[in-house]
Amino acid sequence: MECDLHGYELTDAIIEVFHALEECTVTEDQYLTLVHGYTRGSVLRNYFRSKRFLQVAAREGHRLQSIKTPNPGQTRFLLKVL
């Protein structure tokens, strides 16, 4: 699944990403790609690539593994089954 976060503030982006994670759980999609942009999306990129986000996601029941992507404007995760 792909989640386009262009134009989102961090707080709204976090809410959108957790909605996308729930949808991935329901549809059994194993991958979530966040499209945050490269130049103007640095706040989103830095947060979603941080250990803090992974810890928050784990507390919410989502075990994620970061996957390297050649596109610096995207962050990709593998959703692991708990």
N, CA, C and O atoms as CSV, one atom per row, in Angstrom:
chain,resi,resn,atom,element,x,y,z
A,1,MET,N,N,0.843,-1.163,0.000
A,1,MET,CA,C,0.000,0.000,0.000
A,1,MET,C,C,0.894,1.234,0.000
A,1,MET,O,O,1.999,1.218,0.544
A,2,GLU,N,N,0.408,2.280,-0.608
A,2,GLU,CA,C,1.149,3.536,-0.668
A,2,GLU,C,C,0.330,4.626,0.005
A,2,GLU,O,O,-0.881,4.722,-0.195
A,3,CYS,N,N,0.998,5.439,0.796
A,3,CYS,CA,C,0.351,6.527,1.527
A,3,CYS,C,C,1.054,7.830,1.146
A,3,CYS,O,O,2.214,8.037,1.502
A,4,ASP,N,N,0.359,8.699,0.428
A,4,ASP,CA,C,0.940,9.965,-0.034
A,4,ASP,C,C,0.733,11.031,1.040
A,4,ASP,O,O,-0.399,11.374,1.379
A,5,LEU,N,N,1.833,11.546,1.567
A,5,LEU,CA,C,1.785,12.505,2.667
A,5,LEU,C,C,2.142,13.926,2.238
A,5,LEU,O,O,2.360,14.792,3.086
A,6,HIS,N,N,2.203,14.172,0.934
A,6,HIS,CA,C,2.506,15.526,0.452
A,6,HIS,C,C,1.470,16.511,1.003
A,6,HIS,O,O,0.266,16.272,0.924
A,7,GLY,N,N,1.956,17.610,1.557
A,7,GLY,CA,C,1.067,18.647,2.063
A,7,GLY,C,C,0.602,18.447,3.492
A,7,GLY,O,O,-0.097,19.305,4.031
A,8,TYR,N,N,0.968,17.340,4.121
A,8,TYR,CA,C,0.543,17.072,5.493
A,8,TYR,C,C,1.514,17.682,6.495
A,8,TYR,O,O,2.725,17.684,6.277
A,9,GLU,N,N,0.976,18.195,7.587
A,9,GLU,CA,C,1.780,18.553,8.753
A,9,GLU,C,C,2.061,17.252,9.501
A,9,GLU,O,O,1.361,16.259,9.300
A,10,LEU,N,N,3.076,17.249,10.359
A,10,LEU,CA,C,3.493,16.025,11.034
A,10,LEU,C,C,2.354,15.357,11.799
A,10,LEU,O,O,2.158,14.148,11.672
A,11,THR,N,N,1.609,16.111,12.582
A,11,THR,CA,C,0.530,15.526,13.386
A,11,THR,C,C,-0.499,14.828,12.508
A,11,THR,O,O,-0.909,13.705,12.803
A,12,ASP,N,N,-0.915,15.482,11.438
A,12,ASP,CA,C,-1.898,14.888,10.530
A,12,ASP,C,C,-1.307,13.696,9.787
A,12,ASP,O,O,-2.007,12.718,9.524
A,13,ALA,N,N,-0.027,13.773,9.448
A,13,ALA,CA,C,0.637,12.667,8.751
A,13,ALA,C,C,0.691,11.426,9.636
A,13,ALA,O,O,0.488,10.311,9.155
A,14,ILE,N,N,0.961,11.611,10.916
A,14,ILE,CA,C,1.005,10.475,11.845
A,14,ILE,C,C,-0.352,9.786,11.890
A,14,ILE,O,O,-0.430,8.558,11.836
A,15,ILE,N,N,-1.414,10.566,11.987
A,15,ILE,CA,C,-2.771,9.998,12.005
A,15,ILE,C,C,-3.034,9.231,10.717
A,15,ILE,O,O,-3.558,8.118,10.750
A,16,GLU,N,N,-2.674,9.820,9.586
A,16,GLU,CA,C,-2.889,9.176,8.281
A,16,GLU,C,C,-2.113,7.867,8.170
A,16,GLU,O,O,-2.629,6.882,7.641
A,17,VAL,N,N,-0.880,7.851,8.664
A,17,VAL,CA,C,-0.053,6.643,8.593
A,17,VAL,C,C,-0.647,5.538,9.459
A,17,VAL,O,O,-0.655,4.378,9.047
A,18,PHE,N,N,-1.141,5.869,10.642
A,18,PHE,CA,C,-1.739,4.833,11.483
A,18,PHE,C,C,-3.043,4.303,10.888
A,18,PHE,O,O,-3.370,3.130,11.064
A,19,HIS,N,N,-3.790,5.158,10.184
A,19,HIS,CA,C,-4.965,4.668,9.445
A,19,HIS,C,C,-4.516,3.698,8.348
A,19,HIS,O,O,-5.134,2.653,8.146
A,20,ALA,N,N,-3.445,4.047,7.649
A,20,ALA,CA,C,-2.920,3.179,6.587
A,20,ALA,C,C,-2.423,1.853,7.163
A,20,ALA,O,O,-2.618,0.801,6.554
A,21,LEU,N,N,-1.787,1.898,8.325
A,21,LEU,CA,C,-1.322,0.657,8.963
A,21,LEU,C,C,-2.498,-0.245,9.322
A,21,LEU,O,O,-2.427,-1.461,9.149
A,22,GLU,N,N,-3.574,0.348,9.819
A,22,GLU,CA,C,-4.774,-0.441,10.134
A,22,GLU,C,C,-5.350,-1.060,8.863
A,22,GLU,O,O,-5.762,-2.220,8.862
A,23,GLU,N,N,-5.376,-0.284,7.785
A,23,GLU,CA,C,-5.889,-0.806,6.515
A,23,GLU,C,C,-5.008,-1.941,6.000
A,23,GLU,O,O,-5.515,-2.933,5.476
A,24,CYS,N,N,-3.696,-1.801,6.147
A,24,CYS,CA,C,-2.777,-2.873,5.744
A,24,CYS,C,C,-3.052,-4.145,6.540
A,24,CYS,O,O,-2.982,-5.249,5.999
A,25,THR,N,N,-3.361,-3.991,7.811
A,25,THR,CA,C,-3.666,-5.142,8.658
A,25,THR,C,C,-4.922,-5.847,8.163
A,25,THR,O,O,-4.959,-7.073,8.065
A,26,VAL,N,N,-5.946,-5.064,7.853
A,26,VAL,CA,C,-7.213,-5.632,7.383
A,26,VAL,C,C,-7.046,-6.318,6.030
A,26,VAL,O,O,-7.574,-7.409,5.814
A,27,THR,N,N,-6.314,-5.681,5.120
A,27,THR,CA,C,-6.154,-6.225,3.768
A,27,THR,C,C,-4.986,-7.202,3.654
A,27,THR,O,O,-4.732,-7.763,2.589
A,28,GLU,N,N,-4.274,-7.397,4.778
A,28,GLU,CA,C,-3.119,-8.297,4.833
A,28,GLU,C,C,-2.017,-7.885,3.858
A,28,GLU,O,O,-1.298,-8.731,3.324
A,29,ASP,N,N,-1.896,-6.583,3.633
A,29,ASP,CA,C,-0.817,-6.047,2.801
A,29,ASP,C,C,0.455,-6.034,3.643
A,29,ASP,O,O,0.438,-5.547,4.774
A,30,GLN,N,N,1.543,-6.554,3.117
A,30,GLN,CA,C,2.776,-6.682,3.890
A,30,GLN,C,C,3.671,-5.453,3.824
A,30,GLN,O,O,4.578,-5.311,4.643
A,31,TYR,N,N,3.437,-4.570,2.875
A,31,TYR,CA,C,4.319,-3.420,2.681
A,31,TYR,C,C,3.538,-2.117,2.740
A,31,TYR,O,O,2.413,-2.023,2.248
A,32,LEU,N,N,4.154,-1.121,3.348
A,32,LEU,CA,C,3.599,0.225,3.364
A,32,LEU,C,C,4.694,1.179,2.898
A,32,LEU,O,O,5.780,1.225,3.476
A,33,THR,N,N,4.396,1.935,1.853
A,33,THR,CA,C,5.325,2.938,1.338
A,33,THR,C,C,4.760,4.315,1.649
A,33,THR,O,O,3.638,4.643,1.264
A,34,LEU,N,N,5.553,5.116,2.350
A,34,LEU,CA,C,5.169,6.485,2.664
A,34,LEU,C,C,5.849,7.411,1.667
A,34,LEU,O,O,7.070,7.383,1.517
A,35,VAL,N,N,5.061,8.226,0.991
A,35,VAL,CA,C,5.594,9.194,0.029
A,35,VAL,C,C,5.527,10.558,0.711
A,35,VAL,O,O,4.456,11.152,0.835
A,36,HIS,N,N,6.687,11.043,1.151
A,36,HIS,CA,C,6.735,12.295,1.901
A,36,HIS,C,C,7.462,13.396,1.151
A,36,HIS,O,O,7.436,14.549,1.579
A,37,GLY,N,N,8.099,13.072,0.061
A,37,GLY,CA,C,8.869,14.065,-0.676
A,37,GLY,C,C,10.285,14.138,-0.151
A,37,GLY,O,O,10.578,13.701,0.962
A,38,TYR,N,N,11.148,14.691,-0.959
A,38,TYR,CA,C,12.566,14.725,-0.605
A,38,TYR,C,C,12.987,16.076,-0.037
A,38,TYR,O,O,13.590,16.141,1.034
A,39,THR,N,N,12.675,17.138,-0.739
A,39,THR,CA,C,13.158,18.454,-0.332
A,39,THR,C,C,12.316,19.053,0.790
A,39,THR,O,O,12.844,19.421,1.839
A,40,ARG,N,N,11.030,19.148,0.571
A,40,ARG,CA,C,10.153,19.802,1.541
A,40,ARG,C,C,9.575,18.824,2.550
A,40,ARG,O,O,8.882,19.241,3.479
A,41,GLY,N,N,9.840,17.544,2.393
A,41,GLY,CA,C,9.298,16.536,3.301
A,41,GLY,C,C,10.276,16.063,4.351
A,41,GLY,O,O,10.131,14.960,4.880
A,42,SER,N,N,11.278,16.883,4.664
A,42,SER,CA,C,12.335,16.421,5.572
A,42,SER,C,C,11.840,16.172,6.992
A,42,SER,O,O,12.330,15.253,7.649
A,43,VAL,N,N,10.897,16.950,7.481
A,43,VAL,CA,C,10.363,16.723,8.829
A,43,VAL,C,C,9.672,15.367,8.879
A,43,VAL,O,O,9.877,14.590,9.812
A,44,LEU,N,N,8.856,15.089,7.875
A,44,LEU,CA,C,8.165,13.798,7.825
A,44,LEU,C,C,9.161,12.668,7.636
A,44,LEU,O,O,9.092,11.652,8.327
A,45,ARG,N,N,10.077,12.840,6.713
A,45,ARG,CA,C,11.086,11.807,6.450
A,45,ARG,C,C,11.863,11.479,7.724
A,45,ARG,O,O,12.012,10.309,8.077
A,46,ASN,N,N,12.349,12.492,8.405
A,46,ASN,CA,C,13.149,12.270,9.608
A,46,ASN,C,C,12.350,11.561,10.698
A,46,ASN,O,O,12.874,10.676,11.374
A,47,TYR,N,N,11.087,11.945,10.872
A,47,TYR,CA,C,10.280,11.296,11.910
A,47,TYR,C,C,9.991,9.842,11.562
A,47,TYR,O,O,10.197,8.952,12.388
A,48,PHE,N,N,9.517,9.596,10.347
A,48,PHE,CA,C,9.119,8.230,10.000
A,48,PHE,C,C,10.307,7.291,9.837
A,48,PHE,O,O,10.127,6.073,9.821
A,49,ARG,N,N,11.494,7.822,9.716
A,49,ARG,CA,C,12.693,6.982,9.667
A,49,ARG,C,C,13.363,6.852,11.036
A,49,ARG,O,O,14.418,6.229,11.152
A,50,SER,N,N,12.765,7.428,12.057
A,50,SER,CA,C,13.373,7.428,13.388
A,50,SER,C,C,12.989,6.186,14.193
A,50,SER,O,O,11.983,5.532,13.918
A,51,LYS,N,N,13.808,5.882,15.183
A,51,LYS,CA,C,13.502,4.784,16.108
A,51,LYS,C,C,12.257,5.114,16.918
A,51,LYS,O,O,11.492,4.223,17.289
A,52,ARG,N,N,12.063,6.384,17.186
A,52,ARG,CA,C,10.892,6.800,17.963
A,52,ARG,C,C,9.594,6.365,17.281
A,52,ARG,O,O,8.693,5.841,17.936
A,53,PHE,N,N,9.499,6.582,15.971
A,53,PHE,CA,C,8.292,6.166,15.255
A,53,PHE,C,C,8.100,4.658,15.348
A,53,PHE,O,O,6.984,4.188,15.572
A,54,LEU,N,N,9.175,3.898,15.178
A,54,LEU,CA,C,9.072,2.438,15.265
A,54,LEU,C,C,8.608,2.008,16.650
A,54,LEU,O,O,7.849,1.047,16.774
A,55,GLN,N,N,9.049,2.703,17.688
A,55,GLN,CA,C,8.630,2.387,19.052
A,55,GLN,C,C,7.154,2.713,19.265
A,55,GLN,O,O,6.423,1.931,19.874
A,56,VAL,N,N,6.720,3.858,18.768
A,56,VAL,CA,C,5.310,4.240,18.881
A,56,VAL,C,C,4.441,3.244,18.123
A,56,VAL,O,O,3.398,2.821,18.622
A,57,ALA,N,N,4.863,2.871,16.931
A,57,ALA,CA,C,4.108,1.898,16.136
A,57,ALA,C,C,4.019,0.565,16.871
A,57,ALA,O,O,2.966,-0.073,16.868
A,58,ALA,N,N,5.108,0.140,17.496
A,58,ALA,CA,C,5.112,-1.124,18.240
A,58,ALA,C,C,4.139,-1.055,19.415
A,58,ALA,O,O,3.436,-2.027,19.690
A,59,ARG,N,N,4.093,0.077,20.107
A,59,ARG,CA,C,3.141,0.240,21.217
A,59,ARG,C,C,1.700,0.163,20.728
A,59,ARG,O,O,0.808,-0.258,21.464
A,60,GLU,N,N,1.481,0.571,19.485
A,60,GLU,CA,C,0.139,0.524,18.896
A,60,GLU,C,C,-0.160,-0.831,18.251
A,60,GLU,O,O,-1.232,-1.027,17.679
A,61,GLY,N,N,0.792,-1.765,18.346
A,61,GLY,CA,C,0.562,-3.114,17.834
A,61,GLY,C,C,1.056,-3.373,16.426
A,61,GLY,O,O,0.665,-4.364,15.809
A,62,HIS,N,N,1.909,-2.501,15.904
A,62,HIS,CA,C,2.428,-2.657,14.545
A,62,HIS,C,C,3.939,-2.845,14.599
A,62,HIS,O,O,4.676,-1.917,14.931
A,63,ARG,N,N,4.391,-4.034,14.274
A,63,ARG,CA,C,5.832,-4.293,14.235
A,63,ARG,C,C,6.308,-4.040,12.815
A,63,ARG,O,O,5.884,-4.718,11.880
A,64,LEU,N,N,7.187,-3.065,12.657
A,64,LEU,CA,C,7.628,-2.631,11.335
A,64,LEU,C,C,9.121,-2.820,11.181
A,64,LEU,O,O,9.888,-2.697,12.136
A,65,GLN,N,N,9.513,-3.120,9.957
A,65,GLN,CA,C,10.931,-3.178,9.612
A,65,GLN,C,C,11.153,-2.225,8.451
A,65,GLN,O,O,10.482,-2.322,7.423
A,66,SER,N,N,12.095,-1.302,8.614
A,66,SER,CA,C,12.421,-0.368,7.532
A,66,SER,C,C,13.089,-1.110,6.390
A,66,SER,O,O,13.907,-2.007,6.599
A,67,ILE,N,N,12.725,-0.719,5.183
A,67,ILE,CA,C,13.316,-1.299,3.979
A,67,ILE,C,C,13.942,-0.155,3.192
A,67,ILE,O,O,13.301,0.870,2.959
A,68,LYS,N,N,15.181,-0.331,2.787
A,68,LYS,CA,C,15.846,0.712,2.000
A,68,LYS,C,C,15.174,0.837,0.641
A,68,LYS,O,O,14.792,-0.153,0.017
A,69,THR,N,N,15.044,2.075,0.206
A,69,THR,CA,C,14.468,2.357,-1.101
A,69,THR,C,C,15.388,3.344,-1.822
A,69,THR,O,O,15.953,4.230,-1.181
A,70,PRO,N,N,15.549,3.213,-3.122
A,70,PRO,CA,C,16.430,4.132,-3.850
A,70,PRO,C,C,15.855,5.544,-3.963
A,70,PRO,O,O,16.576,6.480,-4.310
A,71,ASN,N,N,14.573,5.701,-3.675
A,71,ASN,CA,C,13.923,7.001,-3.783
A,71,ASN,C,C,14.003,7.718,-2.431
A,71,ASN,O,O,13.377,7.269,-1.471
A,72,PRO,N,N,14.758,8.822,-2.330
A,72,PRO,CA,C,14.887,9.513,-1.047
A,72,PRO,C,C,13.606,10.207,-0.589
A,72,PRO,O,O,13.528,10.666,0.551
A,73,GLY,N,N,12.614,10.289,-1.451
A,73,GLY,CA,C,11.336,10.897,-1.099
A,73,GLY,C,C,10.322,9.900,-0.581
A,73,GLY,O,O,9.153,10.234,-0.389
A,74,GLN,N,N,10.773,8.666,-0.353
A,74,GLN,CA,C,9.886,7.617,0.147
A,74,GLN,C,C,10.535,6.889,1.313
A,74,GLN,O,O,11.758,6.806,1.417
A,75,THR,N,N,9.686,6.367,2.186
A,75,THR,CA,C,10.112,5.484,3.262
A,75,THR,C,C,9.241,4.245,3.152
A,75,THR,O,O,8.022,4.348,3.010
A,76,ARG,N,N,9.861,3.078,3.217
A,76,ARG,CA,C,9.114,1.834,3.022
A,76,ARG,C,C,9.284,0.922,4.231
A,76,ARG,O,O,10.362,0.834,4.819
A,77,PHE,N,N,8.189,0.242,4.589
A,77,PHE,CA,C,8.192,-0.670,5.724
A,77,PHE,C,C,7.636,-2.029,5.338
A,77,PHE,O,O,6.739,-2.145,4.502
A,78,LEU,N,N,8.190,-3.049,5.968
A,78,LEU,CA,C,7.633,-4.397,5.934
A,78,LEU,C,C,6.862,-4.551,7.229
A,78,LEU,O,O,7.403,-4.313,8.309
A,79,LEU,N,N,5.597,-4.948,7.130
A,79,LEU,CA,C,4.771,-5.152,8.312
A,79,LEU,C,C,4.918,-6.596,8.748
A,79,LEU,O,O,4.644,-7.520,7.982
A,80,LYS,N,N,5.350,-6.781,9.974
A,80,LYS,CA,C,5.556,-8.122,10.506
A,80,LYS,C,C,4.351,-8.521,11.339
A,80,LYS,O,O,3.751,-7.691,12.023
A,81,VAL,N,N,4.007,-9.784,11.276
A,81,VAL,CA,C,2.883,-10.307,12.043
A,81,VAL,C,C,3.329,-10.503,13.482
A,81,VAL,O,O,4.397,-11.059,13.740
A,82,LEU,N,N,2.500,-10.040,14.422
A,82,LEU,CA,C,2.828,-10.202,15.845
A,82,LEU,C,C,2.448,-11.573,16.331
A,82,LEU,O,O,2.649,-11.890,17.504
